[in-house]
Amino acid sequence: MSFRSRTMIVVAATTIVTVGAAFAGVAVAFQRSLDDGFDVALRAQAKEEAAEAAELGGERLALPESSGFYANDVEPLARFAVLYGAGGEVLAKTAAFPCEPPPRASLDHPAGAPFPLRCGAPRLRAMLWPIPRHPGSMLLIAGPRALLQADATFLRRAMLVAFALAALWALLAARIVSRPIARDQEAIGAVLRRVAAGDLGARVGATSRDRETLRLAADVDETVARLSALVDAQRRFIANAAHELRSPLTTLLGELQLALRRPRDVAGYEAAIGEAIESTRQLARLSEDLLALARVGSTSAGESADISLLEVANAAVASVAPAGDEARVRLRVRGAAVVVHARPIELQRLIRNLVENAVAHSPEGGEVRVDVELEAELAVVSVEDDGEGVAPDEADRIFEPFHRGAKARSRGAGAGLGLSIARDIARAHGGDLVYAPRGAGARFVATLARRPAFSDTEGARGS
C-alpha cells in the first residue's frame, strides 16, 4: 500500500471515529434531554390533574378530551388518563385511552416515577400520582413519545448526513494534503534508485516547500555527495595502488628476464638477484602499508589496553634508530608519562611512520624531536625535524594516500602511505593528525583521546 493511500485511510479513519463519537454523544444527550423534559411535563400534569380529580370527589376526571401537555416546543402531546379507586377498580378514564386500562395491581411503580407503558400501537410513557384526600386512589397519566421520537430521529438523520459529508471532506483533504508529500517522496525515491543504478550525479534539489522534506532532501543529497566522494577516492586509491605495485613488479620481472637472457658469472647473478630482492622488499613494504591502511581501527589491529604513550614513543623511535644512525640524524624523545587506552601496535606504527618521515627529510646532522604531552583530556604526540618542511601548495594534500612531494618522488622513497596511515590511526583513536610547523622544519601533531569510543565497545564485548 502506498504512502498516499495509508495517509488517506488514517486521516479518514481518525475523522470518522472522532466525528462519529461526537455525534453519538450529542444524540445520547439530546435523547436524554427530551426524556427529562417529557418527565417534567408529565409530572406537572399528573399533579395538576390529581388535584382537580380530588376537587370532583375523587371519582371523575377533569381532563378535556382534546387537550394535551407540552413536553417540547412543537405542539402539545395528547393525554391519556385512568382513575383507580382504593380497591384498584377503574373509576374513570379518558375516551381516547388507546387500550384497555391495565390492572392496578400490575402497575408496581413508585408514585411520581416515570415508566414505559405498553398499550396498543403508541409507545407511552406513564406516571402514577396519588389523589389528595382520597387514600388508595391513584391517577395514571400517560402520553405518547411519538413526537419526541420524531425529533430524535430527525436529529440522527441530520447527523448522519453531516457525518457522511465530514468523511468525504476528510478523504478529500487527505488526498490534497498527501499529494505533495507523496510527490516529494517519489522524487527522493527516484533519486535513490538512480544512485543505486550507479548514477552518483543524481540529486534531489529543492523541490518542496515543506521544511522537513527539504531537510530530508538536503540530507539525501549530502549523503550521495559523500558517497560519490568516497567512490572517487576508492577509485583513485585502487589506481594509485595498482600503479605503485606495477612499478616494482615491472622492475622485478625485467631483472629476472634479463638475468635469464644470457649466461653470467656468479657476480652478475648475485647483482641481478640483489636487485630482484630489493624490488621484492619494495613490494613487501607496499603490501604491508596497504594492509595497515585497511586494518586501521579494526579488531585485527590488536586488542586495546591501558598503555604509557611515552613508552610506545620510545619503542617506535628505537625501531627507527638504525635508519637514523645511517642518515646521521639524532633522535630524541621527551615528555610526560601519559596513559591512554589504545591499541599499542597501531600507536607504535603511527609514531614510527612520523619519525621515519622526519628522518627521511632531515639533513645530515639534524635532529628529530618527539614530544609527548597532555592537553586537557587529549594526549598529544608531536614529531618535529630540521628539514625544509612542506611546501605551502602541498600542505593540504600530504595526507592523501600515495601522495608524494616533488623531492620525495625524485628520491624514489616510499609509496606515500605513511602519513595517510598515521592520520587514520589517530582518527580511529578519537583524535586527528595535522601539520603544524613552528619554524623552518616540518612538525606533525597527533592528538588522541585518552579513552576512545572503541574501547567501551570492546569492554562490553569481552565482559
Secondary structure, 3 states (H helix, E strand, C coil): CCHHHHHHHHHHHHHHHHHHHHHHHHHHHHHHHHHHHHHHHHHHHHHHHHHHHHHCCCCCCCCCCCCEECCCCCCCEECEEEEECCCCCEEEECCCCCCCCCCHHHCCCCCCCCEEEECCCCEEEEEEEECCCCCCCEEEEEEECHHHHHHHHHHHHHHHHHHHHHHHHHHHHHHHHHHHHHHHHHHHHHHHHHHHCCCCCCCCCCCCCCHHHHHHHHHHHHHHHHHHHHHHHHHHHHHHHHHHHHHHHHHHHHHHHHHHHCCCCHHHHHHHHHHHHHHHHHHHHHHHHHHHHHHCCCHHHCCCEEEEHHHHHHHHHHHHHHHHHHHCCEEEEEECCCEEEECHHHHHHHHHHHHHHHHHCCCCCCEEEEEEEEECCEEEEEEECCCCCCCHHHCCCCCCCCCCCHHHHHHCCCCCCHHHHHHHHHHHCCCEEEECCCCCCCEEEEEEECCCHHHHHHHHHHC
